[in-house]
Amino acid sequence: MGRLVVVSNRVPMPAERGPRAGGLAVALADALRPGSLWFGWSGRRVEDPSETAELAHADGLTYATIDMTEAEYRAFYVGFANGALWPLLHFRLGLMTYRREDYRGYCAVNRRFAAALAAVLEPDDLVWVHDYHLIPLAQELRRLSVRNRIGFFLHIPFVPPVMLEVLPCASELLDGLAAYDVVGFHTDAYRRAFLQCAQQMLGVELDQDSFVHNGSTVHAIVDPVGIDTEAFAKDAVRVARGAESRRLRDSLSGRALAIGVDRLDYSKGLPNRLVAFGRLLATYPQHRRQVNFLQVAARSREDNSDYQQLRRELDRLAGNINGRYSEFDWIPLRYITRALSRRTLAGFYRIARVGVVTPLRDGMNLVAKEFIAAQAANDPGVLVLSKFAGAADELAEALIVNPFDPDEIAEAIHQALSMELDERRARHLALAEKVRHSTARQFCEVFLGQLARCRTGQVVEYASSPSVMAGRPCPRALVPGVVPDIHAQRSQRG
């Protein structure tokens, strides 16, 4: 088998892959063996970026990065990826902003990614592309006659045709997804939505969970991401005995802790969650002075006006709750907008009596799984989980709520705080078994196993440049023939 080549919008460089490592770096840790390559944006914005990737080596891995101009960043990342695709795929049509020039920029950056990536690919490489920023990448690689197996995993939700059709370039994006050999999703609902879109908007005929488009077979799979449960549980036990966790425990003065941890994003349902905590204190006064709620909401995308408005709203809600219910020796809500390390949070989860994970829509949400993994089996906390998080498909023994109803969230937190030990243990036992089974290692093995079984080589040749009006690729002809599998390629080269 050739190298694994991971492609993502941002490359987590070696210095970033410690305790504060992002979810993707954690999820792929088992797959990134020595010799693997990680390709993507450096995070730098420069006036005149190079057309070739800059290479760095650490711990047996190669990191290949390219820079962007400010204009590319604004169109590709801020404009189309996060101004149009992110709200659309999180079912927030009212927040979607589509501009044709942003879409052109999105396509242009994907073409530049493809050209720089093609220059460092080897024939045997398995290419695994991640997330909504890079939907057209395989199509651009195929235009360059790249015949490698290429897979794509979407880490956020996917929408049904009635919503996707709102996006003017929707059919073109589906064309881009159909250039991959394998397209992966966290849940069956997201996969079904993709297949329905392909059937209705591309006119393909479905064969169970696959279809043929432009002469190539596309396999759609369900592959929920997980965590390294054993390692996270050990971290939680160790860190819960450490200085930061002792400070938190001492500050609680014997009170219960409810905790929520999110990126500051409108998809996370944070205003409803804070309102729900206020309703808990108003409706169930027995919990006043008996519980503290710690909400960590790390700032993100601060150059986006929607996020600026969200932060102002959360500041207002936090102030109102604390102003109304605080006592001279008790402040009910602790609200933090800076990131805490994953290890620190592991210890905090272990201390917490309630984990509150109530996004309005989420691809998976690993915080839910981390909370379960961190709990002590003899005295576990209770997970309150949104029905619209991908994790709810697996974690049915949590207290499942509709995140659009603050009263329902408040009732669930009350139920969690009041739950008898026997019920807490029974729920946790079932949840812990599921989290142990659905690991990060399994996520990687399932996807790469499916990708390795694919046969590629029927590459669509596209016109040399996209449509002037919208960046639409123009199929011209099918290149005949099928590339031999990896073992055959190796034998031919000797």
C-alpha positions in Angstrom: 0.0 0.0 0.0 1.3 3.5 -0.8 1.4 6.5 1.5 -1.6 8.0 3.2 -1.9 11.6 2.0 -4.3 13.6 4.2 -5.6 16.9 2.8 -7.4 19.5 4.8 -7.9 23.2 4.7 -5.4 23.8 7.6 -2.4 21.7 8.3 -1.8 21.1 12.1 1.9 21.6 12.2 3.9 19.5 14.7 4.0 22.3 17.3 0.1 22.4 17.2 -0.4 18.7 17.7 0.0 18.6 21.5 -2.7 19.0 24.2 -4.5 21.7 22.2 -4.6 19.6 19.0 -7.8 20.0 17.0 -10.4 17.3 16.4 -9.0 16.2 13.0 -5.5 15.7 14.3 -6.8 13.6 17.1 -9.1 11.6 14.9 -6.4 10.8 12.4 -3.6 10.1 14.9 -3.8 6.3 14.4 -3.8 6.5 10.6 -0.8 8.9 10.3 2.0 6.4 10.3 5.6 7.3 9.5 5.9 8.1 5.8 2.4 9.8 5.6 2.0 13.3 4.2 -0.4 16.0 5.3 -1.2 18.7 2.8 -3.1 22.0 3.1 -3.0 25.7 3.9 -0.2 27.0 6.1 -2.5 29.5 7.8 -0.3 32.4 6.4 -1.6 35.2 4.2 1.0 36.6 1.9 1.1 39.0 -1.1 2.7 36.6 -3.5 2.3 32.9 -2.6 4.4 30.2 -4.2 2.7 27.7 -6.5 4.7 24.9 -5.0 4.2 23.4 -1.5 6.7 24.1 1.3 7.8 20.8 2.9 8.6 20.2 6.5 9.4 16.9 8.3 8.7 15.8 11.9 8.2 12.5 13.6 8.3 10.6 10.4 5.6 12.7 8.8 5.8 15.2 5.9 3.9 18.4 6.0 3.3 20.1 2.7 1.7 23.6 2.9 0.9 26.5 0.7 0.0 30.1 1.5 -2.9 32.2 0.4 -3.3 35.9 -0.5 -5.7 38.0 1.5 -8.1 38.1 -1.5 -8.1 34.2 -1.7 -8.7 33.9 2.0 -11.6 36.3 1.9 -13.3 34.6 -1.0 -12.5 31.0 -0.4 -12.6 30.8 3.4 -14.6 33.7 4.8 -16.9 34.2 1.8 -17.9 30.9 0.3 -16.8 28.1 2.7 -18.0 29.8 5.9 -20.4 32.4 4.5 -22.4 30.0 2.2 -21.5 26.3 2.8 -21.3 26.3 6.6 -24.7 27.9 7.3 -26.4 25.9 4.5 -25.1 22.6 5.6 -26.1 23.4 9.2 -29.7 24.1 8.1 -29.4 27.9 8.6 -30.6 29.3 5.3 -31.3 32.7 6.8 -27.5 33.1 7.5 -26.3 31.9 4.1 -24.6 34.6 2.0 -23.9 33.6 -1.6 -21.7 35.7 -3.9 -20.7 34.5 -7.3 -17.2 36.0 -6.9 -16.7 34.1 -3.7 -17.6 30.9 -5.4 -15.1 31.7 -8.2 -12.5 32.2 -5.5 -13.4 29.0 -3.8 -12.9 27.1 -7.1 -9.7 28.9 -7.8 -8.1 28.0 -4.5 -9.1 24.4 -5.0 -7.4 24.4 -8.4 -4.3 25.8 -6.8 -4.4 23.2 -4.0 -4.8 20.5 -6.7 -1.8 21.7 -8.8 0.5 21.9 -5.8 -0.7 18.5 -4.4 -0.4 16.7 -7.8 3.3 17.7 -7.9 4.0 15.8 -4.7 1.8 12.7 -5.2 3.1 9.3 -5.9 1.1 6.7 -8.0 0.4 4.5 -5.0 -0.8 7.2 -2.6 -4.2 7.0 -1.0 -5.6 10.5 -0.9 -8.0 11.3 2.0 -9.6 14.8 1.7 -11.4 16.3 4.6 -14.4 18.7 4.9 -16.4 21.3 3.1 -13.6 23.6 2.1 -12.3 21.1 -0.5 -15.3 19.6 -2.2 -14.0 20.3 -5.7 -10.5 19.1 -5.1 -10.8 15.6 -6.6 -12.4 17.0 -9.7 -9.5 19.4 -10.1 -7.0 16.5 -9.5 -8.8 14.4 -12.2 -8.4 17.3 -14.6 -4.7 17.0 -14.0 -4.9 13.2 -14.8 -4.4 12.1 -11.2 -5.6 8.5 -11.1 -5.0 7.8 -7.4 -7.8 6.6 -5.2 -9.3 9.7 -3.6 -11.7 9.7 -0.7 -13.6 12.6 1.0 -15.1 12.8 4.5 -17.6 15.5 5.4 -17.3 16.3 9.1 -20.4 18.5 9.2 -24.0 17.6 8.3 -25.4 17.3 4.8 -28.8 18.6 3.7 -31.7 17.1 1.6 -32.3 18.3 -1.9 -35.0 20.8 -1.0 -32.3 22.8 1.0 -29.3 22.1 -1.2 -31.1 23.4 -4.3 -31.1 26.9 -2.6 -27.4 27.2 -3.4 -27.0 28.4 -7.0 -23.9 26.2 -7.6 -25.3 23.1 -5.9 -25.2 20.8 -9.0 -21.6 21.8 -9.6 -20.7 21.0 -6.1 -22.4 17.6 -6.4 -20.4 17.0 -9.6 -17.3 17.7 -7.5 -18.3 15.2 -4.8 -19.0 12.6 -7.5 -15.3 12.8 -8.6 -14.3 11.0 -5.3 -14.2 7.3 -5.1 -15.6 7.2 -1.5 -17.6 9.9 0.2 -18.1 9.4 4.0 -20.6 10.8 6.5 -21.1 10.5 10.3 -24.7 9.3 10.1 -27.0 7.4 7.8 -29.3 10.5 7.6 -26.5 12.5 6.1 -25.6 9.8 3.6 -29.2 9.4 2.6 -29.5 13.1 2.0 -26.4 13.0 -0.2 -27.7 10.1 -2.3 -31.1 11.8 -2.7 -29.4 15.0 -3.9 -27.3 13.0 -6.4 -30.3 11.1 -7.6 -32.5 14.2 -8.1 -29.9 16.8 -9.1 -27.4 14.7 -11.1 -29.9 12.2 -12.5 -27.9 9.2 -11.4 -29.3 5.7 -10.7 -28.6 4.5 -7.2 -27.3 1.0 -6.6 -27.9 0.8 -2.8 -25.3 3.1 -1.5 -23.3 3.8 -4.7 -23.8 5.2 -8.1 -22.0 5.8 -11.4 -21.3 9.3 -12.5 -19.1 10.3 -15.5 -18.0 6.7 -15.8 -16.7 6.3 -12.2 -18.4 4.6 -9.2 -19.0 6.7 -6.1 -19.4 4.8 -2.8 -21.2 6.6 0.0 -20.5 5.2 3.5 -21.4 5.9 7.1 -18.3 6.0 9.3 -18.8 7.9 12.6 -15.7 9.4 14.1 -14.7 8.5 17.6 -11.9 9.1 20.1 -9.1 7.1 21.7 -11.4 6.2 24.7 -8.8 4.4 26.8 -6.2 7.2 26.5 -8.7 9.9 27.2 -10.1 8.1 30.2 -6.5 7.7 31.6 -5.9 11.5 31.0 -9.2 12.3 32.8 -8.2 10.2 35.9 -4.7 11.7 36.0 -5.6 15.4 35.3 -8.6 15.2 37.8 -5.9 14.8 40.5 -3.9 17.8 39.2 -3.6 21.4 40.2 -6.2 22.9 37.8 -8.8 20.3 38.6 -8.2 20.8 42.4 -8.7 24.5 41.9 -12.0 23.9 40.1 -13.1 21.4 42.7 -12.2 23.7 45.6 -14.1 26.6 44.0 -17.3 24.5 43.8 -17.4 24.1 47.6 -19.2 20.8 47.3 -21.7 22.0 44.6 -22.5 20.0 41.5 -20.8 21.1 38.2 -22.6 21.2 34.9 -20.3 21.8 31.9 -20.6 22.7 28.2 -17.6 23.0 25.9 -17.9 24.4 22.3 -16.4 26.6 19.7 -18.2 29.9 19.7 -20.5 29.2 16.8 -24.2 29.8 16.0 -24.6 26.1 15.2 -23.9 25.1 18.9 -27.1 26.4 20.3 -25.3 28.5 23.0 -28.0 31.2 23.5 -30.7 28.6 24.1 -28.4 26.7 26.5 -27.8 29.8 28.6 -31.5 30.6 28.6 -32.1 27.0 29.6 -29.8 27.3 32.6 -31.6 30.5 33.6 -35.0 28.6 33.3 -33.5 25.8 35.5 -32.8 28.3 38.3 -36.2 30.0 37.9 -38.3 26.8 37.6 -36.4 24.6 40.1 -35.2 26.9 42.8 -33.9 23.9 44.8 -30.8 24.0 42.5 -29.9 27.5 43.4 -26.6 27.6 45.3 -26.3 23.9 44.6 -24.9 23.9 41.1 -22.5 25.9 38.9 -22.5 25.8 35.2 -19.2 26.2 33.4 -19.6 27.1 29.7 -16.4 27.2 27.7 -17.0 28.9 24.3 -13.6 29.4 22.5 -13.8 32.4 20.1 -13.6 31.7 16.4 -14.1 33.5 13.1 -14.0 36.8 14.8 -14.0 38.7 11.5 -17.5 37.5 10.7 -20.3 39.8 11.8 -22.7 36.9 12.7 -20.1 35.6 15.2 -19.6 39.1 16.6 -23.3 39.4 17.2 -23.4 36.0 18.8 -20.7 36.9 21.2 -22.5 40.1 22.2 -25.7 38.1 22.8 -24.0 35.5 25.0 -22.3 38.3 27.0 -25.7 39.8 27.6 -27.3 36.5 28.6 -24.5 35.6 30.9 -24.7 39.0 32.6 -28.4 38.7 33.0 -28.3 35.3 34.6 -25.5 36.2 37.0 -27.1 39.5 37.9 -30.4 37.9 38.6 -29.4 34.8 40.6 -25.9 35.4 42.1 -25.4 35.5 45.8 -22.4 37.2 47.6 -20.8 33.7 47.8 -22.1 32.0 44.7 -22.0 33.0 41.0 -24.1 30.4 39.1 -22.6 30.8 35.6 -18.9 30.7 34.7 -18.5 31.8 31.1 -15.1 31.5 29.4 -14.3 32.5 25.8 -10.7 31.2 25.5 -9.7 27.7 24.6 -8.7 25.2 27.3 -6.5 22.3 26.5 -8.1 18.9 25.8 -6.3 17.4 28.8 -7.5 20.1 31.1 -11.0 19.5 29.9 -10.7 15.8 30.5 -10.2 16.4 34.2 -13.1 18.9 34.3 -15.4 16.4 32.6 -14.6 13.8 35.3 -15.5 16.3 38.0 -18.8 17.3 36.3 -22.1 15.9 37.3 -23.8 17.0 34.0 -22.4 17.4 30.5 -24.6 19.7 28.4 -24.1 19.2 24.6 -27.0 20.8 22.8 -26.0 22.0 19.3 -28.8 23.0 16.9 -27.1 20.8 14.3 -23.7 19.0 14.4 -21.9 16.5 12.3 -20.9 14.4 15.3 -19.7 16.3 18.4 -16.8 14.5 20.1 -17.3 16.5 23.4 -20.3 14.1 24.0 -18.0 11.1 23.7 -15.2 12.6 25.7 -17.6 13.4 28.5 -18.7 9.8 28.7 -15.1 8.5 28.5 -14.0 10.7 31.3 -16.6 9.6 33.9 -15.9 7.4 36.9 -18.0 4.2 36.5 -18.9 4.0 40.2 -20.3 7.6 40.3 -20.8 8.9 36.7 -22.2 12.1 35.5 -25.1 12.4 33.1 -25.0 13.5 29.5 -27.7 15.9 28.1 -27.5 15.6 24.3 -29.2 17.3 21.4 -31.2 15.1 19.1 -29.6 16.9 16.2 -26.0 16.1 17.0 -24.6 13.2 15.0 -23.6 11.6 18.3 -27.3 11.1 19.2 -27.5 8.2 16.7 -25.1 6.2 18.9 -25.6 7.6 22.4 -29.3 6.9 22.9 -29.0 6.4 26.7 -28.1 10.1 27.2 -31.0 12.5 28.0 -31.9 13.4 24.5 -33.4 16.9 24.0 -34.7 19.3 21.3 -32.1 22.1 21.5 -34.7 24.6 20.2 -36.7 24.3 23.4 -34.8 25.9 26.4 -37.5 24.5 28.8 -36.8 21.0 27.6 -33.1 21.5 28.2 -33.8 22.9 31.7 -36.0 19.9 32.5 -33.2 17.5 31.4 -30.6 19.2 33.5 -33.0 19.0 36.4 -33.5 15.3 35.7 -29.7 14.8 35.5 -29.0 16.6 38.8 -31.8 14.6 40.5 -31.0 11.2 39.0 -30.4 8.3 41.4 -27.0 6.6 41.4 -28.3 3.2 40.0 -29.9 4.9 36.9 -26.8 7.0 36.3 -24.6 3.9 36.4 -26.9 1.9 34.1 -27.0 4.7 31.5 -23.2 5.2 31.7 -22.5 1.5 31.4 -24.4 1.4 28.1 -22.9 4.7 26.8 -19.3 3.8 27.8 -19.6 0.5 25.8 -20.6 2.3 22.7 -17.9 4.9 23.0 -15.3 2.2 23.5 -16.5 0.4 20.4 -16.7 3.5 18.0 -13.1 4.7 18.2 -10.9 7.0 16.2 -8.9 3.9 15.1 -12.1 2.2 13.8 -13.0 5.5 12.0 -9.7 5.4 10.1 -9.7 1.7 9.4 -13.3 1.7 8.0 -12.7 4.6 5.6 -9.3 3.6 4.4 -10.3 0.0 4.0 -13.2 1.1 1.8 -11.0 3.4 -0.2 -8.2 0.8 -0.7 -10.8 -1.6 -2.3 -11.8 0.9 -4.9 -10.6 0.8 -8.5 -9.9 4.1 -10.1 -8.6 5.4 -13.4 -11.7 6.4 -15.5 -10.8 10.0 -15.3 -13.0 12.7 -16.8 -11.1 15.2 -18.8 -12.3 18.8 -18.2 -11.9 22.0 -20.1 -8.7 23.9 -19.0 -10.7 26.5 -17.1 -14.0 26.7 -15.4 -17.1 28.6 -16.6 -16.6 32.3 -16.7 -19.9 32.8 -15.0 -19.8 30.5 -12.0 -16.7 28.3 -12.1 -18.6 25.4 -13.6 -16.4 22.5 -14.8 -17.1 21.4 -18.4 -16.8 17.7 -19.1 -15.4 16.9 -22.5 -14.7 13.2 -22.7 -13.9 10.1 -20.8 -10.4 8.9 -20.8 -10.7 5.1 -21.5 -9.1 2.4 -19.5 -8.8 1.5 -15.9 -5.6 1.8 -13.9 -4.5 -1.5 -12.4 -4.7 -1.9 -8.6 -1.8 -1.0 -6.4 -0.2 -4.4 -6.3 -0.3 -4.6 -10.1 1.2 -1.1 -10.4 4.1 -2.2 -8.1 4.7 -5.4 -10.1 4.9 -3.4 -13.4 7.4 -1.1 -11.9 9.5 -4.0 -10.5 
